[in-house]
Amino acid sequence: MKKLMASFLAVCMLVSAFAGGSKESGEKNYKIALVPKDSTNAWFVRMEEGVKSFAADTGLNAFQKGPAKTDAAMQVQVIQDLIAQGIDALCVVPVDPKALEPVLMQAKKKGIIVICHEGSSVQNCDYDIEAFNNEAYGAFIMDNLAKAMGETGVYTTMVAHVTNASHNEWADGSVVQQKKKYPKMVLLAEDPRVESEDNSERAYEKAKELIKKYPKLKGIVGTSSKDAPGIARAIEELGLKGKFFVSGTGMPEECRQFVKDGTLSYITLWDPADAGYAMCALAAKVLQGEKVSNGFNLGLKGYDNLQFAPGSTKVLIGSGWIVIDSKSIDNYHF
């Protein structure tokens, strides 16, 4: 696993621009809070490592605080508490973008910079930063599933919640790619999109239910990081290794055994620590008054040539995705 770090030059620039907050320099030690969907989920535990790395590199007061579980109302409460504490910037990975709009509007009215991730539909933010183009990532997931399935057979899509913006955009991108490139594959008409509730046990139960109910079903696009390991467990339990397939986002540590034994052909992802670092870095640069434009560089691989999504002045796209198989899984340890 490559270590999380910005280039030496970029870190030096960040430290020079943001560190200290001394009265003599007139610089301020900005308070930047990142609110994930769930503070206990391994994905967001990893994200916090990036936030801590940013704070260590820059000397800024950057920290992560999230709800105890993936719950939109709980996330709103965490944000309200942070607003009351007088933060300068709020970074958010929305559980439900629509549910957050009112509280994010409150933050903006207080003069707080709002940066989102996996929230391209959010209106009350200054910028949304994505590790990649969501439709392209969905196509990438489909390419890997199609390879595993031999480009033929019935498949369906799984998301954490149908209200989740990014998961549904990836699933939509997968379907578009299938229709464009894999005519012998067919989306399950009866259940084209199912919910795992961002829970591995639920993904396992739902996969078993689908497999038993639809004998022709051969594969699942998984978008939540909990989908792939849950579905893989169902495949293994039902003795369908090599006959039923899943491709999608997953954490290496949670999927390692399944990738190594061939139950999972591939997992796709981006490093959540990099995303946490990038959100904080973008927030700090906006607070310092830097102009954000195409080619914007946060000094971090995958986020060093950000481009605005077509027609948008808010959504910034990076190039941070990776695919992991049995040959590369041991290079990743998170």
C-alpha positions in Angstrom: 0.0 0.0 0.0 1.4 3.3 -1.0 1.8 5.7 1.9 -0.7 8.6 2.1 1.3 11.8 1.5 1.3 14.8 -0.7 4.5 15.6 -2.6 7.2 17.2 -0.6 6.8 20.5 -2.4 3.0 20.5 -2.0 3.3 19.8 1.7 5.8 22.6 2.1 3.5 25.0 0.3 0.6 23.9 2.5 2.6 24.3 5.7 3.9 27.7 4.6 0.4 28.9 3.7 -1.6 27.6 6.6 0.5 26.7 9.6 0.9 28.6 12.8 -1.9 31.0 13.1 0.6 33.5 14.7 -0.5 37.0 15.4 2.7 38.3 13.8 2.0 36.7 10.5 -1.7 37.5 10.6 -2.5 34.0 9.5 -5.3 32.0 11.2 -5.4 28.5 12.4 -8.6 27.6 10.7 -10.9 25.0 12.3 -11.9 22.4 9.7 -14.4 19.6 10.6 -15.1 16.6 8.4 -18.4 14.8 9.0 -18.5 11.2 7.5 -21.6 9.1 7.1 -20.6 6.8 10.0 -17.8 7.2 12.5 -17.5 3.4 13.0 -17.5 2.2 9.4 -14.0 1.0 8.4 -14.2 3.2 5.3 -14.5 6.3 7.4 -12.1 5.1 10.0 -9.6 5.0 7.2 -10.8 8.5 6.0 -9.9 9.9 9.4 -6.3 8.9 8.9 -6.2 11.3 6.0 -7.7 14.1 8.1 -5.1 13.5 10.8 -2.3 13.4 8.2 -3.5 16.8 6.8 -3.6 18.3 10.3 -0.1 17.0 11.0 1.3 18.2 7.7 -0.2 21.7 7.9 -0.6 22.4 11.6 -4.2 23.3 11.1 -7.0 22.3 13.5 -8.6 19.7 11.2 -10.6 16.8 12.8 -13.3 14.2 12.0 -16.6 13.7 13.9 -19.5 11.6 12.6 -22.6 9.9 13.8 -22.4 6.5 15.5 -24.2 4.9 12.5 -25.3 5.7 9.0 -28.3 7.8 9.8 -29.3 11.1 8.1 -31.0 12.6 11.2 -28.0 11.8 13.3 -25.6 13.3 10.8 -27.7 16.5 10.8 -27.4 16.7 14.6 -23.6 16.3 14.4 -23.4 19.2 11.8 -25.6 21.4 13.9 -23.4 20.9 17.0 -20.3 21.7 14.9 -21.9 24.9 13.6 -22.5 26.0 17.1 -18.8 25.4 17.9 -17.8 28.1 15.4 -15.9 26.1 12.8 -14.5 27.8 9.7 -15.0 24.9 7.2 -17.3 21.9 7.1 -16.5 18.9 5.0 -19.3 16.4 4.6 -19.9 12.9 3.1 -23.8 13.0 2.9 -25.9 10.1 4.0 -28.9 11.8 2.2 -28.0 14.9 0.2 -31.6 16.3 0.3 -31.9 15.8 4.0 -28.7 17.8 4.6 -29.7 20.9 2.5 -31.3 22.9 5.3 -28.5 22.4 7.8 -25.8 23.1 5.1 -27.7 26.3 4.3 -27.4 27.2 8.0 -23.7 26.7 7.8 -23.3 28.8 4.7 -25.3 31.6 6.3 -22.8 31.5 9.2 -20.0 32.1 6.7 -18.8 28.5 6.9 -17.1 27.0 3.8 -18.9 23.8 2.9 -17.1 21.0 1.0 -18.9 17.8 0.0 -17.6 14.4 -1.2 -20.0 11.9 -2.8 -22.5 14.7 -2.9 -22.5 16.0 -6.4 -26.2 16.9 -6.2 -25.9 19.1 -3.1 -26.8 22.7 -3.7 -25.7 24.3 -0.4 -22.0 23.7 -0.7 -19.1 25.7 -2.1 -17.6 22.6 -3.8 -18.1 18.9 -4.1 -14.9 16.9 -4.7 -15.1 13.5 -6.3 -12.3 11.0 -6.7 -13.5 10.4 -10.2 -16.3 10.9 -12.7 -19.2 8.8 -11.1 -20.6 7.6 -14.4 -17.1 6.5 -15.5 -16.5 4.7 -12.2 -19.8 2.9 -12.7 -18.6 1.9 -16.2 -15.3 0.7 -14.7 -17.2 -1.5 -12.2 -19.3 -3.0 -15.0 -16.2 -3.7 -17.1 -14.8 -5.8 -14.3 -18.1 -7.6 -13.6 -18.6 -8.3 -17.4 -15.1 -9.8 -17.5 -15.9 -12.1 -14.6 -19.3 -13.1 -16.0 -17.9 -13.8 -19.5 -19.9 -10.8 -20.8 -23.1 -12.8 -20.6 -26.0 -13.4 -18.2 -28.4 -11.6 -15.9 -27.2 -9.1 -13.3 -28.6 -6.5 -10.9 -27.3 -3.5 -8.9 -27.0 -2.9 -5.2 -26.7 0.4 -3.4 -26.6 1.3 0.3 -29.8 3.4 0.0 -31.8 4.6 -3.0 -31.3 8.2 -1.6 -27.5 8.0 -1.9 -26.4 10.2 -4.7 -23.0 8.6 -5.6 -24.0 5.0 -5.2 -26.9 5.4 -7.6 -24.8 7.4 -10.1 -22.3 4.5 -10.1 -25.1 1.9 -10.5 -26.6 4.0 -13.4 -23.2 4.3 -15.0 -22.8 0.5 -14.8 -26.2 0.0 -16.5 -25.3 2.5 -19.3 -22.0 0.7 -19.9 -23.6 -2.7 -20.0 -26.2 -1.5 -22.6 -23.4 0.1 -24.7 -20.8 -2.6 -24.6 -22.3 -5.9 -23.3 -25.4 -6.8 -25.3 -25.5 -10.4 -24.0 -25.9 -9.2 -20.4 -29.3 -8.3 -19.1 -30.4 -6.2 -16.1 -32.8 -8.0 -13.8 -36.2 -6.4 -14.6 -37.9 -7.6 -11.4 -35.3 -6.2 -9.0 -33.0 -3.7 -10.9 -31.8 -2.0 -7.7 -31.7 -3.3 -4.2 -30.6 -1.8 -0.9 -28.0 -3.1 1.4 -28.4 -0.3 4.0 -24.6 0.0 4.0 -24.5 -3.2 6.0 -22.5 -6.3 5.2 -25.0 -8.6 6.9 -27.9 -7.0 5.0 -25.9 -7.4 1.7 -25.4 -11.1 2.5 -29.0 -11.7 3.3 -30.2 -9.8 0.2 -27.8 -11.6 -2.1 -29.0 -15.0 -0.8 -32.6 -13.9 -1.3 -32.0 -12.8 -4.8 -30.0 -15.9 -5.8 -32.7 -18.2 -4.6 -35.5 -16.1 -6.1 -34.0 -15.6 -9.5 -32.1 -18.8 -10.7 -30.9 -17.0 -13.9 -29.2 -14.2 -11.9 -25.4 -14.4 -12.3 -23.9 -11.2 -11.0 -24.3 -8.1 -8.9 -22.9 -4.6 -9.1 -22.1 -3.6 -5.6 -21.6 0.1 -4.7 -21.4 0.3 -0.9 -18.1 -0.9 0.5 -20.2 -3.4 2.5 -21.8 -5.0 -0.5 -18.8 -7.0 -2.0 -17.9 -8.8 1.2 -21.5 -9.5 2.1 -22.3 -10.9 -1.4 -19.1 -12.9 -1.4 -20.1 -14.6 1.8 -23.4 -15.6 0.3 -21.6 -16.9 -2.8 -19.3 -19.0 -0.7 -22.0 -20.3 1.6 -24.2 -21.4 -1.4 -21.2 -23.1 -3.2 -21.4 -20.7 -6.2 -17.8 -19.7 -6.5 -16.9 -19.4 -10.2 -20.6 -19.4 -11.0 -21.9 -16.2 -9.4 -20.0 -12.9 -9.5 -19.8 -9.5 -7.9 -17.7 -6.4 -8.7 -17.8 -3.1 -6.8 -16.4 -1.0 -4.1 -14.8 -2.9 -1.2 -12.2 -2.4 1.5 -9.1 -4.6 1.1 -9.0 -5.9 4.7 -12.7 -6.8 4.6 -12.4 -8.5 1.2 -9.0 -10.1 1.4 -9.9 -13.7 2.1 -12.6 -13.6 -0.7 -10.3 -12.1 -3.3 -7.5 -14.6 -2.4 -9.7 -17.6 -2.7 -11.4 -16.4 -5.9 -14.9 -15.8 -4.5 -14.4 -12.2 -5.5 -12.6 -11.6 -8.8 -12.1 -7.9 -8.3 -12.9 -5.0 -5.9 -12.8 -1.4 -7.0 -12.3 1.6 -4.8 -10.4 4.8 -4.0 -8.4 5.4 -0.9 -10.8 7.1 1.6 -7.7 8.6 3.4 -6.8 10.4 0.3 -10.4 11.7 0.0 -10.3 13.0 3.6 -7.0 14.7 3.0 -8.2 16.2 -0.3 -11.4 17.6 1.3 -9.5 19.3 4.1 -6.8 20.6 1.6 -9.5 22.1 -0.6 -11.3 23.7 2.3 -8.1 25.3 3.5 -7.2 26.7 0.1 -10.7 28.2 -0.3 -10.4 29.8 3.2 -7.1 31.3 2.1 -8.9 32.8 -0.9 -7.3 30.7 -3.7 -9.2 30.6 -6.9 -10.4 27.2 -7.9 -10.2 26.4 -11.6 -9.7 23.5 -14.0 -6.3 21.9 -13.3 -6.5 22.8 -9.6 -3.8 20.9 -7.7 -4.1 19.7 -4.1 -0.7 18.1 -4.2 -2.1 14.6 -3.9 -2.1 11.8 -6.5 -5.5 11.6 -8.1 -6.3 15.1 -6.9 -3.5 16.9 -8.7 -5.4 17.9 -11.8 -9.0 18.5 -10.7 -11.5 19.3 -13.5 -15.0 20.8 -13.2 -17.7 18.4 -14.3 -19.2 19.5 -17.5 -21.6 22.4 -17.0 -20.8 22.7 -13.3 -18.9 25.3 -11.3 -19.0 23.2 -8.1 -18.3 19.6 -8.8 -14.6 18.8 -9.1 -13.5 15.5 -10.6 -10.2 13.7 -9.8 -8.8 10.4 -11.1 -8.3 8.3 -8.0 -9.8 4.9 -8.6 -8.0 1.5 -8.5 -8.9 -2.1 -9.1 -7.6 -4.9 -6.8 -7.4 -8.6 -7.6 -5.7 -11.6 -6.1 -2.3 -10.5 -7.5 -2.4 -7.1 -6.0 -4.5 -7.4 -2.8 -1.4 -7.8 -0.5 -0.2 -4.4 -1.6 -3.1 -2.8 0.3 -3.5 -2.8 4.1 -6.6 -0.9 5.1 
